[in-house]
Amino acid sequence: MPERIQKIMAHAGVASRRKCEALIEKGLVKVNGKSVKLGDKADSAKDKIEVDGKLIRKEKMVYIIINKPKGVLCSVGDWRGRKTVMDLVECKERIFPVGRLDMDSKGLMILTNDGYLANRMIHPRYNIKKKYLVDLNKPLMDEDIGQIKKGVEIDGKKVNVLGLKANGKRVQLTIHEGRKHIIKRLFEALDYKVVELRRVSIGKLKCNLEVGEYKFVSQDWLKRNIF
């Protein structure tokens, strides 16, 4: 699939995206023997991309599922030096987390360097369901269950809950949107506090890993279990 050349270069480890753009502007990048300009695209699977006369290595696509522990950032890096999901895996490729999971939450996450597949997983158009187990500070009342099912408005937009089961303080919730802190904000709007939050599934993929455990999977396997 064609992508912007600076993005392909950055994923291949040439330099940061901004520095790759500078290399293109200096005329040091060629695709199939021809100089390129900013905005041009290429297909890393088919095209020959050279930087200052050196052929860049075709990036190997990597797919990892992980059970993120609490206290770990869902980020590539942190300027404050806090632990991120990148610190939990051993991988030579430049991977990134797909979607969000709060630092004080835990559960299933996907790490990859496949931007196309990552976009499919988080784009609202594909409606990928995500199931969570939520522990609240007090039992969820029947009237609030009804309100959640009708739709609670956050920032002028209703949260579309696809499934809800409650047993006292424990709630099983299924949604497909990924607005920041959306589950915590949903319950805060009804005067509840989320004590613990765990993502237990993404699409058809269930979290069967121990906390902190991860494993490499194939693209085909991931597609079959997500979509």
C-alpha positions in Angstrom: 0.0 0.0 0.0 1.5 3.4 -1.0 2.5 5.6 2.0 4.3 8.9 2.3 8.0 8.3 1.7 9.1 10.0 4.9 6.8 7.7 6.9 8.4 4.6 5.3 11.8 6.0 6.0 11.0 6.7 9.6 9.5 3.2 10.1 12.7 1.7 8.6 14.8 3.4 11.2 16.5 6.0 8.9 15.7 8.9 11.2 12.7 10.8 12.8 9.9 11.8 10.4 11.1 15.4 10.5 14.7 14.5 9.6 13.5 12.3 6.8 11.5 15.2 5.4 14.7 17.2 5.5 16.6 14.5 3.6 13.9 14.5 0.9 14.1 18.3 0.6 17.9 18.1 0.1 17.3 15.7 -2.8 19.0 12.7 -1.1 16.1 10.3 -1.5 15.3 8.4 -4.7 12.5 5.9 -5.5 13.3 3.5 -8.3 16.2 5.7 -9.3 14.3 9.0 -9.5 14.5 11.9 -7.0 11.3 12.5 -5.0 9.7 15.5 -3.3 7.7 16.0 -0.1 4.3 14.6 -0.5 5.3 11.8 -2.8 4.3 8.2 -1.9 5.8 4.8 -2.4 5.0 1.2 -1.7 7.7 -0.3 0.5 6.7 -3.8 -0.6 7.4 -3.0 -4.3 9.5 0.1 -4.7 13.3 0.5 -4.4 13.9 3.4 -1.9 17.4 4.8 -1.6 18.7 7.4 0.9 22.0 9.0 -0.1 22.7 6.1 -2.4 21.9 3.4 0.2 19.0 1.1 -0.1 16.8 1.2 3.0 15.7 -2.1 4.6 12.2 -3.2 4.0 10.4 -3.0 7.3 9.2 -6.3 8.7 5.6 -6.1 9.9 5.2 -7.0 13.6 2.0 -7.8 15.5 2.1 -8.2 19.3 -0.7 -8.8 21.8 0.0 -7.9 25.4 -1.8 -7.8 28.8 -0.8 -4.4 30.0 -0.3 -4.0 33.8 -1.5 -1.0 35.8 1.0 1.7 36.2 2.4 1.4 32.7 1.9 4.1 30.0 0.2 3.4 26.7 2.9 5.3 24.8 6.0 4.9 22.7 8.1 7.0 25.2 7.7 9.3 28.2 9.8 12.5 28.8 9.3 12.0 32.5 10.9 8.6 32.4 7.9 6.6 33.4 7.5 2.9 32.2 5.7 2.4 29.0 4.4 -0.7 27.2 7.5 -0.5 25.0 9.6 -1.4 28.1 7.7 -4.6 28.4 8.5 -6.1 25.0 11.7 -7.1 23.2 11.3 -6.1 19.6 13.8 -4.6 17.1 11.2 -3.0 14.9 9.7 0.5 15.7 6.3 -0.5 17.0 3.5 1.6 18.6 0.4 0.9 20.7 -3.0 0.7 18.9 -5.5 2.9 20.6 -5.6 4.0 24.2 -5.6 2.3 27.7 -5.1 4.6 30.7 -2.0 4.3 32.8 -4.0 3.1 35.8 -6.0 0.6 33.7 -4.9 -2.9 32.6 -5.8 -5.5 30.0 -5.5 -6.3 26.3 -3.5 -4.2 24.0 -2.1 -4.6 20.5 1.3 -3.3 19.4 2.4 -3.1 15.8 4.2 -1.1 13.1 1.4 -1.7 10.6 -0.2 1.7 10.3 -2.9 0.5 7.8 -4.2 -2.3 10.1 -3.9 0.0 13.2 -6.1 2.6 11.5 -8.7 -0.1 10.7 -8.8 -1.2 14.3 -9.4 2.3 15.7 -11.4 3.9 13.0 -15.1 4.4 14.1 -16.3 3.2 10.7 -15.3 -0.4 11.5 -17.0 -0.4 14.9 -14.5 -2.7 16.6 -16.1 -3.7 20.0 -14.1 -3.5 23.1 -15.3 -5.2 26.3 -14.2 -4.0 29.8 -14.7 -5.1 33.4 -15.2 -2.1 35.6 -15.1 -2.1 39.4 -17.0 0.9 40.9 -16.9 2.4 44.4 -20.5 1.5 44.9 -23.2 -0.7 43.4 -24.6 0.4 40.1 -28.3 1.4 40.6 -31.1 0.1 38.3 -32.0 3.7 37.2 -28.4 4.4 36.2 -28.2 1.2 34.2 -31.2 2.4 32.3 -29.7 5.8 31.8 -26.4 4.3 30.4 -28.4 2.1 28.0 -30.3 5.2 26.8 -27.1 7.1 26.4 -25.1 9.4 28.7 -24.0 12.6 27.0 -20.3 13.5 27.3 -19.1 16.8 25.6 -22.3 17.0 23.7 -22.2 13.5 22.3 -23.9 10.4 23.7 -21.7 7.4 24.6 -23.0 4.5 22.6 -23.0 1.4 24.9 -23.3 -1.8 23.0 -23.6 -4.1 26.0 -24.0 -3.8 29.8 -24.2 -6.3 32.6 -24.0 -5.3 36.3 -23.6 -7.3 39.5 -23.3 -4.9 42.4 -20.0 -2.9 42.0 -18.8 -5.1 39.1 -19.9 -4.0 35.6 -19.2 -5.5 32.2 -19.3 -2.9 29.5 -19.0 -3.1 25.8 -18.3 0.0 23.6 -16.6 0.7 20.3 -15.5 4.3 20.7 -12.1 5.4 22.0 -12.5 8.9 23.4 -10.0 9.7 26.1 -11.0 8.5 29.6 -14.5 7.8 28.2 -15.5 5.0 30.6 -14.3 6.9 33.7 -16.1 10.0 32.5 -19.3 8.0 31.8 -19.5 6.8 35.3 -18.4 10.1 36.9 -21.3 11.8 35.1 -23.6 9.5 37.1 -21.7 10.1 40.4 -19.7 6.8 40.5 -15.9 6.4 40.7 -14.0 3.8 38.7 -11.8 1.8 41.1 -10.4 -0.6 38.6 -10.7 -0.9 34.8 -9.6 -3.9 32.7 -10.0 -4.5 29.0 -10.9 -8.1 28.4 -11.5 -8.3 24.7 -11.0 -6.4 21.4 -13.4 -7.7 18.6 -13.4 -11.4 18.9 -10.0 -11.5 20.6 -10.0 -12.3 24.3 -7.3 -11.6 26.8 -5.9 -15.0 27.8 -2.4 -13.8 28.8 -1.0 -13.2 32.3 -0.6 -9.6 33.4 2.6 -8.3 31.7 2.8 -11.3 29.3 2.9 -10.8 25.5 3.2 -12.8 22.4 3.9 -12.3 18.7 1.1 -13.2 16.3 0.7 -13.1 12.5 -1.3 -10.5 10.6 -3.8 -13.2 9.4 -4.3 -14.5 12.9 -4.9 -11.0 14.2 -7.4 -10.2 11.4 -9.3 -13.4 12.1 -9.6 -12.6 15.7 -10.4 -8.8 15.5 -12.7 -8.4 12.5 
